Amino acid sequence: MEEAIAAEAMSTHLMGDPDTVASGLLRLQQRTAADELMISTRVHSFDARIESLTLVAQAWGTATARGAPSIN
């Protein structure tokens, strides 16, 4: 039971390289039919956060260019 609770809690957490995160965001959007996603990142510095979010945004643009819906 504890494993199921942990799995549910982590079902919206995405970790990995930008392409992995973008693919996970696409699956999350499709699973929830969300028209908006909020993304946060836990890194030590402001510059690292900007870099992380920029990489995901670039990967998301590539993912949506492959025919996935765009989330604005």
Backbone torsions as a table, in degrees:
resi	resn	phi	psi	omega
1	MET	NA	-41.2	179.4
2	GLU	-61.6	-36.8	178.4
3	GLU	-64.1	-39.1	179.0
4	ALA	-65.8	-40.3	178.1
5	ILE	-64.2	-44.8	179.0
6	ALA	-64.3	-42.0	179.5
7	ALA	-62.6	-42.1	178.4
8	GLU	-64.0	-43.6	-179.5
9	ALA	-62.7	-33.8	-177.9
10	MET	-90.9	-1.6	-173.5
11	SER	-64.9	-17.1	178.0
12	THR	-110.0	6.3	178.0
13	HIS	-94.8	128.6	-179.1
14	LEU	-120.0	133.8	179.0
15	MET	-137.4	144.2	176.2
16	GLY	142.9	-166.5	178.7
17	ASP	-73.0	168.2	-175.4
18	PRO	-55.0	-40.6	179.8
19	ASP	-66.0	-38.5	178.0
20	THR	-64.4	-43.5	179.4
21	VAL	-66.5	-43.4	179.2
22	ALA	-61.7	-42.0	177.3
23	SER	-64.0	-40.1	177.2
24	GLY	-64.8	-38.4	177.0
25	LEU	-63.6	-40.9	178.1
26	LEU	-61.9	-45.9	178.0
27	ARG	-63.3	-39.8	178.3
28	LEU	-63.0	-44.5	179.5
29	GLN	-62.0	-44.4	-179.6
30	GLN	-66.7	-39.4	-178.8
31	ARG	-67.0	-36.0	-174.5
32	THR	-103.0	-10.2	-175.2
33	ALA	58.4	30.9	179.9
34	ALA	-69.2	142.1	174.1
35	ASP	-101.5	4.3	179.3
36	GLU	-155.8	139.3	175.9
37	LEU	-124.1	141.2	175.1
38	MET	-109.3	131.5	-176.7
39	ILE	-119.9	134.7	172.7
40	SER	-131.0	157.6	-179.7
41	THR	-136.4	144.9	-179.3
42	ARG	-110.9	89.6	174.8
43	VAL	-131.5	164.4	-167.3
44	HIS	-75.0	-26.2	-174.5
45	SER	-130.5	159.4	177.9
46	PHE	-59.8	-46.4	-179.2
47	ASP	-60.7	-38.6	178.3
48	ALA	-67.3	-36.8	177.1
49	ARG	-64.3	-44.2	178.9
50	ILE	-60.5	-45.0	179.7
51	GLU	-62.4	-44.7	-179.8
52	SER	-60.4	-49.1	-178.6
53	LEU	-67.6	-34.7	177.2
54	THR	-64.1	-44.6	179.2
55	LEU	-61.9	-42.0	178.6
56	VAL	-66.8	-42.1	178.9
57	ALA	-60.6	-41.9	178.4
58	GLN	-64.7	-43.6	178.6
59	ALA	-65.8	-38.2	178.3
60	TRP	-62.9	-40.4	176.7
61	GLY	-60.8	-38.6	176.8
62	THR	-67.3	-42.1	179.7
63	ALA	-63.9	-42.8	-178.5
64	THR	-72.4	-27.5	177.1
65	ALA	-67.4	-21.3	178.7
66	ARG	-82.3	10.6	175.2
67	GLY	110.1	-1.8	178.0
68	ALA	-78.5	155.8	177.3
69	PRO	-66.7	147.2	177.1
70	SER	-88.7	139.1	177.0
71	ILE	-109.7	120.0	180.0
72	ASN	-118.6	NA	NA
